[in-house]
Amino acid sequence: MDATETTSHATDPRLAEVGPLVRTLRERIETVVVGQDHMVSRLLVGLLTGGHVLLEGVPGLAKTLTVTTLARAIHAEFSRIQFTPDLLPADLIGTLIYDPRDHSFTPRKGPIFANIVLADEINRAPAKVQSALLEAMQERHATIGDTTHHMPDPFLVLATQNPIEQEGTYPLPEAQVDRFMLKLRVTYPSKAQERAIVDRMANSAPAIEIEPVATLEQIARARTAVDSVFVDDRIKDYVVDIVHATRDPSGLESKRDLSRLIEFGASPRASISLIKASRAFALLEGRDFVTPADIKAIGMDVLRHRVIPSYEAEAEGLSSEDLVTEIFDRVRVP
């Protein structure tokens, strides 16, 4: 695709405000977190689009620290919920409190009613709690008694989970996983990064205080600006081709029979999420238009949890990431 064709559009002046805001947020997070650039950039994508983010990785990789640092860098209401097997839906959304003075019930909202919610170790909670969280994530409201209460705006769930092979963990239902715009694989830092972590953290000094550098009004304006990032029609067709190929890969020239290896493909929600996420990613890269490279860069995080391998794929040692990579390699780039 010719870049001159892609940029033949009017630039929204609001986009110029987003760059300094994002850079300030990133710098503030990097004063605490070392060596997780991929995770930080994807959390900022979620913040700029309002898309929930799921982070998966073994304990000790700064997942909780990064989310907490991002939340503290914003003038917003933040709550952390530690998910455990004995957690109840009322612990999440709240309950009705009886007032004996006037024999009435008053709703007391739970920790889910916050601008940024950290759902820590989300895959350790029972199914009934997952269903309560699902309503809040998708519908942006929760029901306490007979009354429906709306979530604050903005509302963002940033969840962490341990790999399902870890003891005491349970796979999240597909319906809930699909509500997350992005699923990130958090990996170990490099040796140089780990040495920097040791220098910074292996002492008895108090934790670094994080001062807020962004307001909710600035975040709202940034989200509106992201919507004006230009997406060419050929990029939209490219996204639809990719997502459709996860459901019907028969038309792809591949050495593997992908139709046999994919049990379920991605829904149209994946196409929407891929466009939204690529707009925010392009903005983080300093551009006001989306390129095919942006789609490829953010595509794995959008699709890895939406493409379900078949038993045959698992028997051959193929993961959803292997299948998504194959699709990206085979779909024609505009």
Secondary structure, DSSP 8 states (H G I E B T S, - for coil): --HHHHT-S---TTHHHHHHHHHHHHHHHHTT--S-HHHHHHHHHHHHHT--EEEE--TTSSHHHHHHHHHHTEES-EEEEE--TT--HHHHHEEEEEETTTTEEEEEE-TTSSSEEEEETGGGS-HHHHHHHHHHHHHSEEEETTEEEE--SS-EEEEEE--TTSTT-----HHHHTT-SEEEE-----HHHHHHHHHHHSSS---------EEHHHHHHHHHHHTTSB--HHHHHHHHHHHHHHH-GGGS--SS-HHHHEEE---HHHHHHHHHHHHHHHHHTT-SB--HHHHHHHHHHHHTTT-EE-HHHHHTT--HHHHHHHHHHHS---
